[in-house]
Amino acid sequence: MPVVSPCVRKCCLDKKDVCIGCGRTVDEIIRWGDADDKEKWVVLMASKKRNANRKASWA
């Protein structure tokens, strides 16, 4: 089963070049199309953690 992109079409980069929509770095976004499923899962987990940390810092 292919890994689906986490893109939510809210593309805007923060000061660390991380998308505020999906939580991926610019490098991860660029690499996504060439990444294998294992690498995509690693990116998904990292992006979810970034978004959770961002939301926690807003609270």
KOLTILUM-889951 format. One record per residue: x, y, z of N, C-alpha, C, O, CB in turn. Coordinates in steps of 0.05 Angstrom, whole numbers, plus 5000, padded with zeros to 4 digits. Atoms other than C-alpha are relative to their C-alpha. Glycine has a CB too. Layout:
! residues N
XYZXYZXYZXYZXYZ/...
***
This chain:
! residues 59
501749765000500050005000501850255000503550285017498150005025/498349775002503150664979499550205023497250225033499650154974/500349804978504451205032499050264987500250364968502850045014/501249765011500151815020501350255011502050255035496950005006/498849754992503052505023498450145022495950135021500350194976/501449864979501352895086499150294993498150435010501750015025/500649735008500353535046497050065004495349904997500750044970/502849914995494053915068499450264985497450394991499550035030/500349775017494754475017499950265016498450455008497449974984/499749764985496454995070503050065001504250095023498849985029/497149985002503555105046500950285007500350484993500849944971/498849754991507155645084502349915018501949765037498050195014/497650084985514155585113500450185024500050425023502550004983/499349844977516055805183502950084999504250054978499449845026/497249904999522756095204502149784997504449834990500550165025/498250235002525855405204499649844974500649624971499649805024/500650125026523455245133498449745003498949544989502549944985/501850234996518154755159497250104992496350315001500149905030/502749935008511254765127498149995024498049805039499049804978/501949994977505954985177497549834995496049775013499250295005/502250175006500854555141500549715006499149585022499250034971/499550294997504053865138502249945019502549715028500749894973/497950054980510053945184502649904988504549835002499149815020/497550105013515253725132501950234995501150464992499349864974/498049815007521754085120500050034969498949874955502849925010/499849965029523254375051501349764987500449664966501550264994/498550235011528253805039498249754998498349604979502449945016/501750235000523053285058497850024978497149834965498649975027/502049955021517853595011501249944973499949814956498950295002/498750045026522753604953500649714995500249614973502650164999/499150275003525152894966497649804998497949574989501749925023/502450184997518052594976499649824975499249584978497650165006/500650155024517052384904501949784994501249584981499950194977/497950205005523551984902500449815023501949625021502650134993/499650164976523151694972498649734998496549714986499150165025/501450264998521550964985498150015023498150205039502149775003/502050004979515950765032501250025028500050165045498349754998/498749994974520650675091500750295007500250385029502549825001/499349734995523351375084497650185003497650365020501850114976/502549854997516351655075498849975027497850175039498049924978/501050044973514151345140501650155021500550265040500049705007/498249854981520151655176499250294998499050435019503049964992/500849725004518252335146497350055013496950255026499950074970/502749974988510952235167500150025030498850195042498249774992/499749994971512852085239501350265010500450385029501649755010/498649754993517652675242498150244997498150425013502550044984/501749775005512553155212497750015020496950235029498849984971/502150014980507052925260501150115027499750265041498949725004/498749914975511853045318500450314999499950455019502749865005/499649715003513553745292497450155003497350355018501350074973/502649864998506253935285498949995029497850185038498049874980/500950024972504653675355501550195018500350325035500349715010/498449824984510354065384499250304995499150465013503149964994/500949735007508154695347497450075014497150285025499750034969/502649954987501054625373500350025030498950185042498049774993/499549994971503554505444501250275007500550375029501849775009/498849744993507655145441498050234997498550445009502450044982/502049805003501455535420498150015025496950225030498449964975/501950024978497555305481500950165024499550175044499649725008/
***
